[in-house]
């Protein structure tokens, strides 16, 4: 059984991965659909504003802080190598670090940066917008599933 400070660390991993999954799920299920239904100039302008405002300390604490916690869980698991839960702890860490944090850096952020360079209302923005929505949302679905799975697997490690 996991206990003490290690238990608290894993509990923070559950909370962080779950919160990230919730944010991503909201974007996948209704925010992106709403933005996609707008004329491209409005959708581009709105998404650019959302991307700028997402970099708040509160969101970064949840998103990046969870990555730090998941990395700490993996390191502690390798050092302690507990009798129970080691597979779940390492799997949960991998799911969040690669499937959420890693995908954000390699799939979603580059698309956000490409969108940031475009002016709403230009032909370039109008042609990129449907591609952006489709690709960004696809990768966001993957981040949602990976974050939720990380939370579930961490819970399994605690049981």
C-alpha positions in Angstrom: 0.0 0.0 0.0 1.3 3.4 -0.9 1.3 5.8 2.1 2.8 8.9 3.6 4.3 11.6 1.4 4.3 9.2 -1.6 0.5 8.8 -1.2 0.1 12.6 -1.3 2.3 12.9 -4.3 0.2 10.3 -6.2 -3.0 12.0 -5.0 -1.7 15.2 -6.6 -1.0 13.3 -9.8 -4.6 12.1 -9.8 -5.9 15.6 -9.2 -3.6 17.3 -11.8 -4.2 14.7 -14.6 -7.9 14.8 -13.9 -8.1 18.6 -14.0 -6.1 18.6 -17.3 -8.4 16.0 -18.7 -11.4 18.1 -17.8 -10.0 21.2 -19.5 -9.1 19.3 -22.6 -12.5 17.5 -22.6 -14.3 20.8 -22.5 -12.3 22.0 -25.5 -12.9 18.8 -27.5 -16.6 18.5 -26.8 -17.9 22.1 -27.1 -15.3 24.9 -27.3 -13.8 23.9 -30.6 -17.2 23.0 -32.0 -18.4 26.5 -31.1 -15.4 28.2 -32.6 -15.6 26.0 -35.8 -19.2 27.2 -36.3 -18.1 30.8 -36.5 -17.0 32.5 -39.7 -13.2 31.9 -40.1 -12.2 35.4 -39.2 -14.1 35.3 -35.9 -12.9 31.8 -35.1 -9.3 32.6 -35.8 -9.5 35.8 -33.7 -11.3 34.0 -30.8 -8.8 31.1 -30.8 -5.9 33.5 -30.8 -7.3 35.3 -27.8 -7.9 32.0 -26.0 -4.4 30.9 -26.7 -3.0 34.1 -25.3 -5.2 34.0 -22.2 -4.4 30.3 -21.5 -1.0 31.1 -20.3 -2.2 32.1 -16.8 -0.4 31.1 -13.6 -3.5 29.0 -12.6 -3.6 26.9 -15.8 0.2 26.6 -15.9 0.3 25.4 -12.3 -2.2 22.7 -13.2 -0.7 21.7 -16.6 3.0 22.1 -16.0 2.8 21.4 -12.3 1.1 18.1 -13.1 4.0 17.2 -15.4 6.5 17.9 -12.6 4.4 15.8 -10.2 4.2 13.0 -12.7 7.9 13.1 -13.3 8.5 13.0 -9.5 6.2 10.0 -9.2 8.2 8.2 -11.9 11.5 9.0 -10.3 10.3 8.0 -6.8 8.9 4.8 -8.2 12.2 3.9 -9.8 14.1 4.7 -6.6 11.6 3.0 -4.1 10.4 0.3 -6.5 7.3 -0.6 -4.5 6.0 -4.1 -4.4 2.5 -2.9 -5.4 1.4 -0.3 -8.0 4.8 0.2 -9.7 3.4 -0.6 -13.2 0.4 1.7 -12.7 2.5 4.5 -11.3 4.9 4.3 -14.2 2.1 3.9 -16.8 0.2 6.9 -15.3 3.4 9.0 -15.4 4.1 8.0 -19.0 0.5 8.7 -20.1 0.6 12.2 -18.7 4.1 13.1 -19.6 4.0 11.8 -23.2 0.3 11.7 -24.0 -0.6 15.1 -22.5 2.4 17.3 -21.9 4.4 15.8 -24.8 1.5 16.0 -27.3 0.9 19.6 -26.3 4.5 20.5 -27.1 4.7 18.6 -30.3 1.2 18.8 -31.8 -0.9 21.5 -30.3 1.6 24.3 -29.6 3.1 24.3 -33.1 -0.5 24.7 -34.5 -1.1 27.5 -32.1 2.1 29.2 -33.2 1.2 28.9 -36.8 -2.3 30.3 -36.1 -0.7 33.2 -34.1 1.2 34.4 -37.2 -2.0 34.7 -39.3 -4.3 37.8 -39.4 -8.0 37.1 -39.1 -9.9 37.8 -42.3 -7.0 37.0 -44.6 -7.2 34.3 -47.2 -4.4 32.5 -45.5 -6.2 32.4 -42.2 -9.5 31.4 -43.9 -7.8 28.4 -45.6 -5.8 27.3 -42.5 -8.7 27.6 -40.0 -10.6 24.4 -41.0 -7.2 22.5 -41.1 -6.3 23.9 -37.7 -9.6 23.0 -36.1 -9.5 19.5 -37.4 -5.9 18.7 -36.5 -5.8 20.6 -33.2 -9.0 18.9 -32.1 -7.8 15.5 -33.0 -4.6 15.9 -31.0 -6.7 17.4 -28.2 -8.9 14.3 -28.1 -5.7 12.3 -27.6 -4.5 14.6 -24.8 -8.0 14.2 -23.1 -7.8 10.4 -23.2 -4.2 10.3 -22.1 -4.8 12.7 -19.1 -8.0 10.9 -18.0 -6.2 7.5 -18.4 -3.3 8.8 -16.3 -5.7 9.8 -13.5 -7.5 6.4 -13.6 -4.3 4.4 -13.6 -2.9 6.5 -10.6 -6.2 5.7 -8.8 -5.7 2.0 -9.5 -2.2 2.3 -8.0 -3.7 3.6 -4.8 -6.2 0.8 -4.5 
